[in-house]
Amino acid sequence: MKVKYDREVDILYIRLTDNVIDESDETHAGTIIDYDVDGAVVGIEVLNASRRILSQLN
């Protein structure tokens, strides 16, 4: 698993596997799930991450 945060665009990306991404779906506003050809989750992208994560901590 790899976790990356891009402060410039405020995006958190969690890569779960090295499988090739076949499809992406925005499951909730600001949360994008990447899937491989078999439908397994490859990664999770969180937009506006600092605002969304901090609001969960308060």
C-alpha positions as CSV (number, residue, x, y, z in Angstrom):
1,M,0.0,0.0,0.0
2,K,1.2,3.5,-0.8
3,V,-0.2,6.8,0.4
4,K,0.5,10.1,-1.3
5,Y,-0.8,13.6,-0.5
6,D,-0.5,16.4,-2.9
7,R,-0.7,19.6,-0.9
8,E,-0.8,21.8,-4.0
9,V,-4.1,20.4,-5.2
10,D,-5.2,18.9,-1.8
11,I,-5.7,15.4,-2.9
12,L,-5.0,12.2,-0.9
13,Y,-4.4,9.0,-2.9
14,I,-4.2,5.6,-1.3
15,R,-2.9,3.0,-3.7
16,L,-3.8,-0.5,-2.5
17,T,-2.3,-2.7,-5.2
18,D,-0.1,-2.3,-8.3
19,N,-2.9,-3.7,-10.6
20,V,-3.7,-1.7,-13.7
21,I,-6.7,0.7,-13.2
22,D,-9.5,-0.3,-15.5
23,E,-12.3,1.9,-14.3
24,S,-12.9,4.7,-11.8
25,D,-16.1,5.7,-10.1
26,E,-17.0,8.7,-7.9
27,T,-18.9,6.9,-5.2
28,H,-19.5,10.0,-3.0
29,A,-18.8,13.6,-3.8
30,G,-15.1,14.0,-3.7
31,T,-14.2,10.3,-3.3
32,I,-13.1,8.4,-6.4
33,I,-12.5,4.6,-6.3
34,D,-10.3,2.9,-8.9
35,Y,-10.9,-0.7,-9.9
36,D,-9.0,-3.3,-11.8
37,V,-10.4,-5.4,-14.6
38,D,-11.8,-7.9,-12.0
39,G,-13.6,-5.2,-10.1
40,A,-11.2,-5.2,-7.1
41,V,-10.4,-1.9,-5.5
42,V,-6.9,-0.6,-6.7
43,G,-7.0,2.9,-5.1
44,I,-8.9,5.6,-3.4
45,E,-8.7,9.3,-4.2
46,V,-10.0,11.9,-1.7
47,L,-10.5,15.4,-3.1
48,N,-10.3,18.4,-0.8
49,A,-8.6,16.0,1.6
50,S,-7.4,18.5,4.3
51,R,-10.9,19.9,4.7
52,R,-12.7,16.6,4.7
53,I,-10.3,14.8,7.0
54,L,-10.0,17.6,9.5
55,S,-13.8,17.9,9.7
56,Q,-13.9,14.2,10.7
57,L,-11.4,14.8,13.5
58,N,-13.4,17.6,15.1
